[in-house]
Structure formats: structure tokens, C-alpha cells
Amino acid sequence: MKISSILQSLVLASIIAVLLVVASCGGNSGRDNLPVDIIQNPNTAEGINKNVEMPAFEFVKDFHDFGRVIQGEQVSFGFKFKNSGNALLLISSVSSSCGCTVASFPDKPMKPGEEGVITVSFDSRGRMGMQMKTVTILANTQPGTKQLMVQANIVVPETMNF
């Protein structure tokens, strides 16, 4: 009797696992219709193949100083960039070094020469002093990641000198 109940539990757990996997496969942000050749890799056993068409980031700047920020303020900055490569640019994700920093980014492929903005927002609540945060972009570029940085000097209202 113990073995049959263990088997029933295993079967039930397997069914639940399969259902979870099937249910989680549905959300891909509408990227079903992307061309298969959007991801290229110029690296070969012989070295880098210069003939592979690749997208490339060209940022106006990759560092922004918010300056003096009063604790509790939320500040944002838009990092302007251009696809300076010769293939479609697709940003797959943007992550930050801290939960206090979030970024929004274009979710559609960008044609060569097209311009975009990655907006980085920083929430200074509970922070004080100099803060430096990093945002990492994952894209189909070579190399596959690009980092942006923001910094701020957080001052507590009681300690501000006017």
C-alpha cells in the first residue's frame, strides 16, 4: 500500500510538472514572428568572420551622473543609441545591479541606422551617500552585452546645507 501511494504521488507530481511547463511556454512578449536569422555569430574556429552582418550599439554616452538627489526622489535618464551595424538589432533583456534601478527598452527589432532610447530610473528611497548602479543590456550584438552606469549623491533632507 505504501508503494502504490508513492507511485500515485509521483504520477501526480509529473502531471503537475508537465502542466506547468506547457503553461509557461505561452508568454514570449509577441516575438513569435521574428526571423530566425536575427541571431548571428561571427566567431568561428578560424577566428572572427568579418563577412557576417551584425548589429552594433552606438551610444551617445554610457554614463550619467544625476548629481545631488534628495533621499526619496525618483530620477530617470534616457540613454540614446543607434544601431550602427548592418543587421537587425534585438535587445532581449536589460537587468540592473540593484532593485532600486529599472530600465525600459525597445522591444521590437531595430533596423540599421534606427535610433532608440533605454530609460534608466533610479529610486533613492532608503539610500544615502554616493550610489553607482549598473544596467546590463543583453542583445544580439558582438559582444552580447553592453553596460550603462548611473550615479547619484543621495542627501538626507535634515543634513542638507543650503
Backbone bond lengths (Angstrom), bond angles and torsions (degrees), N, CA, C in turn:
res aa  C-N    CA-C-N  psi(-1)  N-CA   C-N-CA  omega(-1)  CA-C   N-CA-C  phi
1 M - - - 1.450 - - 1.526 111.34 -
2 K 1.285 117.86 -35.86 1.448 120.68 178.01 1.515 110.96 -65.05
3 I 1.324 117.39 -41.29 1.465 121.15 -178.01 1.518 110.30 -65.26
4 S 1.334 118.39 -40.71 1.469 120.12 -179.42 1.526 110.92 -67.05
5 S 1.314 118.72 -36.62 1.468 119.57 178.22 1.529 111.18 -70.58
6 I 1.335 116.55 -33.63 1.466 119.82 176.02 1.524 109.41 -66.49
7 L 1.337 117.37 -42.92 1.464 121.14 178.53 1.521 110.89 -63.01
8 Q 1.341 116.99 -42.09 1.460 119.95 178.15 1.535 110.74 -61.81
9 S 1.315 116.86 -40.64 1.464 120.98 178.59 1.524 110.79 -64.21
10 L 1.328 117.16 -42.02 1.458 120.83 178.71 1.526 111.59 -64.30
11 V 1.333 116.75 -42.37 1.465 120.50 178.50 1.523 109.89 -63.53
12 L 1.319 117.22 -44.44 1.459 121.30 179.48 1.528 110.72 -62.92
13 A 1.324 117.55 -43.98 1.464 120.98 178.31 1.523 110.94 -62.82
14 S 1.323 117.79 -38.80 1.467 121.66 178.66 1.518 110.94 -64.82
15 I 1.318 117.21 -42.83 1.472 121.54 179.25 1.528 109.77 -62.84
16 I 1.325 117.36 -44.02 1.463 121.07 179.13 1.528 110.52 -62.76
17 A 1.339 116.55 -42.42 1.468 119.94 179.35 1.518 111.17 -62.15
18 V 1.329 117.68 -43.11 1.465 120.80 179.18 1.518 110.43 -63.65
19 L 1.324 117.77 -42.78 1.462 121.08 178.82 1.527 111.40 -62.42
20 L 1.314 117.09 -40.38 1.467 119.99 178.16 1.521 111.41 -64.40
21 V 1.312 117.65 -41.38 1.463 120.79 179.16 1.526 110.37 -64.61
22 V 1.326 116.90 -44.81 1.464 120.29 179.73 1.523 110.94 -63.92
23 A 1.325 117.44 -41.85 1.465 120.87 -179.07 1.522 111.73 -67.96
24 S 1.323 118.07 -33.57 1.467 120.15 -177.40 1.518 112.99 -77.76
25 C 1.295 119.20 -11.60 1.463 121.45 -177.80 1.519 112.83 -81.19
26 G 1.319 118.61 -3.12 1.454 120.61 -174.81 1.513 115.83 -83.28
27 G 1.333 120.95 -24.27 1.463 121.19 -171.69 1.511 114.29 -101.30
28 N 1.319 118.29 96.02 1.464 120.18 178.80 1.516 111.71 -125.00
29 S 1.322 117.25 28.31 1.464 123.15 172.88 1.522 113.63 59.45
30 G 1.328 119.13 29.33 1.452 121.37 176.55 1.515 114.00 71.02
31 R 1.285 118.15 23.80 1.460 121.02 -178.46 1.525 111.68 -96.38
32 D 1.336 118.09 22.04 1.463 122.13 -179.53 1.519 112.82 -64.81
33 N 1.313 117.93 -31.23 1.460 121.12 -171.73 1.525 113.83 -96.15
34 L 1.323 117.83 19.80 1.452 120.07 179.02 1.522 109.68 -76.43
35 P 1.334 117.27 143.87 1.461 119.44 177.83 1.525 111.00 -66.10
36 V 1.320 116.01 144.09 1.458 121.49 -177.71 1.523 111.50 -63.48
37 D 1.314 117.93 -33.16 1.463 121.08 -175.71 1.531 113.95 -83.25
38 I 1.334 118.22 15.10 1.458 120.53 -180.00 1.529 111.31 -69.64
39 I 1.317 117.83 -24.21 1.459 121.90 177.89 1.523 108.85 -101.94
40 Q 1.310 115.84 117.88 1.469 122.40 178.67 1.523 108.26 -121.05
41 N 1.314 116.07 152.88 1.456 121.12 175.41 1.521 108.62 -132.33
42 P 1.322 117.28 111.76 1.457 119.89 -177.65 1.530 113.30 -78.66
43 N 1.327 117.71 -8.27 1.461 120.59 -178.26 1.524 110.41 -78.09
44 T 1.324 115.31 130.79 1.456 121.89 176.53 1.521 108.32 -130.62
45 A 1.302 116.58 174.70 1.461 120.46 177.59 1.529 110.75 -63.46
46 E 1.320 116.82 -27.52 1.461 121.14 -179.36 1.532 113.08 -86.99
47 G 1.311 118.54 -6.18 1.462 122.09 -177.30 1.518 110.44 129.61
48 I 1.318 116.86 -152.34 1.464 121.34 -178.68 1.521 109.15 -94.18
49 N 1.330 115.65 127.90 1.458 122.05 177.36 1.523 108.05 -84.40
50 K 1.305 117.62 109.76 1.471 122.91 -176.85 1.526 112.34 -73.66
51 N 1.344 118.03 -11.87 1.461 121.35 -177.16 1.523 113.42 -86.33
52 V 1.331 118.11 -6.95 1.460 121.37 -179.89 1.525 108.58 -77.59
53 E 1.328 116.59 127.56 1.468 120.56 177.39 1.517 108.77 -74.73
54 M 1.334 115.92 127.53 1.455 121.84 -176.43 1.527 110.84 -133.21
55 P 1.329 116.53 145.63 1.458 119.47 170.51 1.530 108.99 -78.14
56 A 1.318 116.98 162.49 1.466 121.24 178.00 1.524 109.47 -151.06
57 F 1.323 115.45 143.60 1.458 121.33 174.70 1.521 109.73 -84.39
58 E 1.323 115.96 139.58 1.463 121.77 168.53 1.525 105.99 -134.05
59 F 1.333 116.24 98.79 1.460 121.82 -178.26 1.520 110.13 -88.51
60 V 1.332 117.38 143.56 1.457 122.00 173.42 1.529 107.90 -62.83
61 K 1.342 116.60 -44.18 1.460 122.51 173.00 1.521 107.85 -154.43
62 D 1.328 116.48 153.89 1.465 119.70 -179.17 1.529 112.56 -118.48
63 F 1.344 116.30 12.18 1.462 122.40 177.08 1.523 108.65 -138.14
64 H 1.339 116.48 136.66 1.470 119.82 176.54 1.529 108.94 -137.12
65 D 1.327 115.61 133.38 1.456 122.64 176.71 1.530 107.92 -105.42
66 F 1.337 116.49 114.70 1.467 120.45 177.55 1.521 111.37 -72.72
67 G 1.332 117.16 -13.59 1.459 120.58 -178.92 1.518 110.63 77.09
68 R 1.325 115.22 -144.38 1.464 121.65 -178.07 1.524 109.16 -82.05
69 V 1.331 116.10 123.47 1.463 122.22 -178.56 1.530 107.90 -125.15
70 I 1.317 116.42 132.86 1.462 120.92 178.31 1.525 108.14 -76.88
71 Q 1.330 115.43 131.92 1.459 121.14 -178.38 1.526 110.48 -51.08
72 G 1.314 116.00 129.29 1.466 121.88 -178.86 1.519 113.12 104.93
73 E 1.340 117.07 -19.13 1.467 120.37 178.35 1.525 110.73 -71.53
74 Q 1.330 114.77 151.19 1.452 121.81 171.23 1.520 107.13 -113.75
75 V 1.327 116.05 126.63 1.461 121.18 -178.00 1.528 109.27 -124.20
76 S 1.331 115.88 152.68 1.460 121.42 -179.01 1.519 110.40 -137.47
77 F 1.329 114.66 154.53 1.461 120.69 175.22 1.526 108.36 -145.34
78 G 1.337 115.62 138.95 1.461 121.46 178.36 1.520 111.01 -99.35
79 F 1.327 116.41 113.08 1.464 121.66 175.96 1.522 108.44 -83.29
80 K 1.338 116.68 111.59 1.464 121.63 -178.87 1.519 109.43 -83.74
81 F 1.346 114.97 139.49 1.453 119.67 178.87 1.518 110.30 -147.00
82 K 1.318 114.47 168.29 1.462 121.78 178.97 1.524 108.07 -135.70
83 N 1.328 116.48 144.94 1.462 120.56 171.44 1.522 105.99 -79.77
84 S 1.318 116.46 97.83 1.463 120.89 -177.63 1.529 111.99 -90.90
85 G 1.320 116.59 7.44 1.458 120.41 178.36 1.514 111.63 -88.67
86 N 1.329 115.87 -164.48 1.460 120.81 -178.28 1.524 112.37 -124.33
87 A 1.352 116.65 29.61 1.462 122.27 176.84 1.528 108.12 -148.87
88 L 1.327 116.92 166.97 1.461 121.60 178.83 1.525 110.55 -60.80
89 L 1.334 116.18 135.38 1.465 122.88 177.81 1.516 108.02 -102.36
90 L 1.340 116.56 128.36 1.453 121.32 178.25 1.517 108.92 -128.02
91 I 1.330 116.00 118.63 1.465 121.41 174.99 1.522 105.92 -88.57
92 S 1.325 116.56 119.17 1.461 118.59 -177.91 1.521 112.18 -90.47
93 S 1.336 118.23 -31.00 1.462 119.65 177.17 1.522 110.28 -162.54
94 V 1.330 113.82 160.24 1.458 121.67 174.36 1.524 106.04 -135.75
95 S 1.329 116.62 126.40 1.464 120.56 179.75 1.518 109.15 -126.22
96 S 1.341 115.32 158.54 1.466 118.80 -178.12 1.516 110.43 -122.73
97 S 1.324 115.21 162.94 1.457 121.92 -178.32 1.524 112.17 -78.78
98 C 1.337 116.91 -4.84 1.467 120.94 -175.13 1.526 109.20 -154.42
99 G 1.317 116.70 147.29 1.455 120.74 177.50 1.517 113.60 -67.21
100 C 1.329 116.97 -14.17 1.463 121.38 179.52 1.530 111.75 -80.10
101 T 1.327 116.72 -5.94 1.461 121.79 -176.78 1.524 108.87 -123.50
102 V 1.330 116.27 125.37 1.469 121.08 178.17 1.519 108.71 -130.06
103 A 1.327 115.03 157.60 1.465 119.35 -179.04 1.509 110.04 -135.96
104 S 1.327 115.21 145.59 1.464 121.11 172.03 1.525 106.72 -114.59
105 F 1.331 115.85 146.29 1.460 120.23 -173.22 1.522 110.31 -147.45
106 P 1.335 117.82 159.36 1.465 121.05 177.51 1.530 109.86 -63.47
107 D 1.331 116.43 132.24 1.464 119.08 -178.80 1.525 113.17 -103.93
108 K 1.303 116.48 5.10 1.474 120.80 177.55 1.525 108.92 -107.87
109 P 1.332 117.65 150.03 1.465 119.58 176.24 1.526 110.83 -59.71
110 M 1.337 115.30 141.70 1.461 121.18 -178.45 1.526 109.45 -109.70
111 K 1.315 115.67 130.91 1.463 121.56 179.91 1.526 110.58 -72.08
112 P 1.336 117.42 157.43 1.464 119.82 174.73 1.533 110.48 -54.52
113 G 1.330 116.11 134.97 1.458 121.89 -178.84 1.517 114.27 86.82
114 E 1.324 117.75 -14.84 1.467 121.39 -179.32 1.527 110.05 -72.85
115 E 1.348 115.57 145.96 1.459 121.63 -178.63 1.513 111.14 -109.44
116 G 1.325 116.18 153.32 1.459 121.61 179.75 1.512 110.56 -151.29
117 V 1.334 114.89 179.37 1.456 121.85 -179.45 1.524 108.53 -137.88
118 I 1.318 115.23 135.70 1.461 121.64 169.71 1.520 105.61 -109.89
119 T 1.334 116.31 115.49 1.458 121.40 -177.07 1.521 109.58 -94.95
120 V 1.328 115.73 122.89 1.458 122.21 179.90 1.523 108.01 -108.30
121 S 1.336 115.96 125.51 1.467 121.81 179.55 1.527 109.01 -114.96
122 F 1.331 114.94 136.50 1.465 122.00 -178.72 1.517 108.65 -122.54
123 D 1.341 116.58 129.37 1.459 123.11 178.19 1.522 107.75 -105.51
124 S 1.329 117.00 116.35 1.465 121.33 -173.90 1.529 113.95 -88.49
125 R 1.328 117.79 3.69 1.467 119.62 179.42 1.527 110.83 -57.50
126 G 1.338 116.66 131.89 1.450 122.11 177.27 1.526 114.52 75.79
127 R 1.303 117.68 7.22 1.467 121.93 -178.96 1.529 108.93 -111.97
128 M 1.329 116.26 156.24 1.458 120.46 173.37 1.519 109.38 -155.00
129 G 1.337 114.75 154.06 1.458 120.02 -179.05 1.514 111.96 80.05
130 M 1.338 115.46 -167.41 1.470 120.85 -179.29 1.528 109.89 -70.82
131 Q 1.319 115.70 131.44 1.457 122.61 178.70 1.524 107.77 -127.29
132 M 1.328 116.64 132.60 1.457 121.36 174.99 1.526 107.24 -128.19
133 K 1.327 116.18 125.63 1.461 121.85 -177.07 1.533 109.59 -124.00
134 T 1.317 114.64 145.96 1.458 121.54 -178.65 1.522 109.64 -115.01
135 V 1.324 115.83 138.99 1.458 122.73 174.66 1.524 106.35 -118.51
136 T 1.324 116.66 127.50 1.462 121.54 -178.08 1.522 109.33 -110.00
137 I 1.326 115.13 126.57 1.466 122.43 -179.61 1.522 107.95 -101.36
138 L 1.324 116.44 131.31 1.460 122.40 175.13 1.528 107.29 -109.38
139 A 1.344 116.32 120.78 1.463 120.71 -175.53 1.529 109.70 -144.70
140 N 1.312 115.58 174.66 1.471 121.11 -179.69 1.526 111.27 -87.21
141 T 1.315 116.82 38.67 1.465 123.80 178.98 1.528 109.23 -99.14
142 Q 1.304 116.44 175.40 1.457 121.18 175.67 1.520 107.83 -125.80
143 P 1.319 122.71 108.34 1.460 126.62 3.55 1.530 111.33 -70.41
144 G 1.315 116.34 166.28 1.458 122.00 -173.15 1.511 115.51 -79.63
145 T 1.334 117.71 -5.60 1.462 120.10 179.27 1.523 110.44 -128.58
146 K 1.326 113.87 154.47 1.465 122.17 176.22 1.524 106.51 -141.66
147 Q 1.324 117.56 137.89 1.453 120.55 -179.98 1.524 111.34 -110.68
148 L 1.334 114.29 139.03 1.459 123.21 172.59 1.526 106.43 -116.62
149 M 1.326 116.65 149.18 1.460 119.62 -179.54 1.526 110.68 -131.54
150 V 1.333 114.52 143.86 1.460 121.53 173.27 1.525 107.90 -129.56
151 Q 1.326 115.12 150.58 1.462 119.13 174.86 1.512 108.68 -140.52
152 A 1.336 114.26 157.83 1.459 120.93 178.09 1.512 108.82 -154.34
153 N 1.321 115.48 150.77 1.459 121.61 173.44 1.521 106.24 -105.14
154 I 1.331 115.98 105.05 1.464 121.27 -175.52 1.526 108.92 -86.92
155 V 1.347 115.53 124.56 1.464 120.88 178.11 1.522 109.13 -114.73
156 V 1.323 115.37 139.94 1.448 122.05 177.88 1.525 107.23 -83.85
157 P 1.340 118.38 133.76 1.475 120.28 -174.56 1.528 114.80 -51.19
158 E 1.334 120.31 -37.15 1.459 121.58 -178.33 1.519 112.02 -68.93
159 T 1.336 117.92 -23.46 1.459 120.29 -175.63 1.528 113.03 -100.46
160 M 1.319 117.32 5.86 1.463 119.96 -177.92 1.525 110.13 -75.53
161 N 1.316 114.64 138.81 1.470 120.85 174.75 1.526 108.19 -107.73
162 F 1.317 116.04 124.66 1.467 118.89 -179.07 1.454 110.43 -100.92
